Amino acid sequence: MKALICVAVIALTLFHFWASHKSPRRWYLGGIVPLIWAGTLAFLFARGSIALGRDWAMLVFPMLLLLLIWAKGQHAARRRENNRMKARDIA
């Protein structure tokens, strides 16, 4: 079971990196994994598996990391698209 969870986490992380670097027209793709994470946290909180005082690091740091990866990918995609547009204007 742990191996399956590790494979799922690796697959979701790779998907998140890929989706975060898509063009700005598809900005929502990078938000899929943070939404899955938020849904998982909501489910665990509803079941009573998470205590806010004890598990705050598990709640905050992964979400911040996912959102920062998304923001960095969007910035890189916008810069790439701007460079492409400048190249067309010059040609």
Residue pairs with C-beta under 8 A, 6 or more apart in sequence:
12 33
12 36
13 33
15 32
15 33
16 30
16 32
16 33
16 66
16 69
16 70
17 69
17 73
19 26
19 29
19 30
19 32
19 33
19 73
20 29
20 30
20 69
20 70
20 72
20 73
20 74
21 30
21 73
21 76
21 77
22 29
22 30
22 73
22 77
23 77
23 81
24 74
24 77
24 78
24 81
27 74
30 69
30 70
30 73
30 74
31 70
33 66
34 63
34 66
34 67
34 70
37 62
37 63
37 66
38 63
41 50
41 59
41 63
44 50
50 58
50 59
52 59
